[in-house]
Amino acid sequence: MNAVFEELRKIEKAAAKAREAMEALPASQACNAKKATDEVDLAEAIQNNIGPETVSILAAKLSDIERTDDPIINDQLKWFADMLAELVGGWDSAIQTARQYGIE
């Protein structure tokens, strides 16, 4: 149990150092660093709460969504679908798993 707390302390220290480093960056670089951190947090939340089969199905379904008239929405849908596919090993893996569950 002490080992777990020690690891948590190390993580907290690393996170504090990362926050300090981000605060020292110029605004544009800090924004990019925050975005990257947010993407990692999102990926971890998905991996910790949604099974790989479901992630594969979501990626496959998102890739099939009819595009909208809004290019920003289209880009965001593509980005999210690509991120989901990467979490399960890429598009080939995502499509293969989705097909196992009857999703074409």
Secondary structure, 3 states (H helix, E strand, C coil): CHHHHHHHHHHHHHHHHHHHHHHHCCHHHHHHHHHHHHHHHHHHHHHHHCCHHHHHHHHHHHHHCCCCCCHHHHHHHHHHHHHHHHHCCCHHHHHHHHHHCCCC
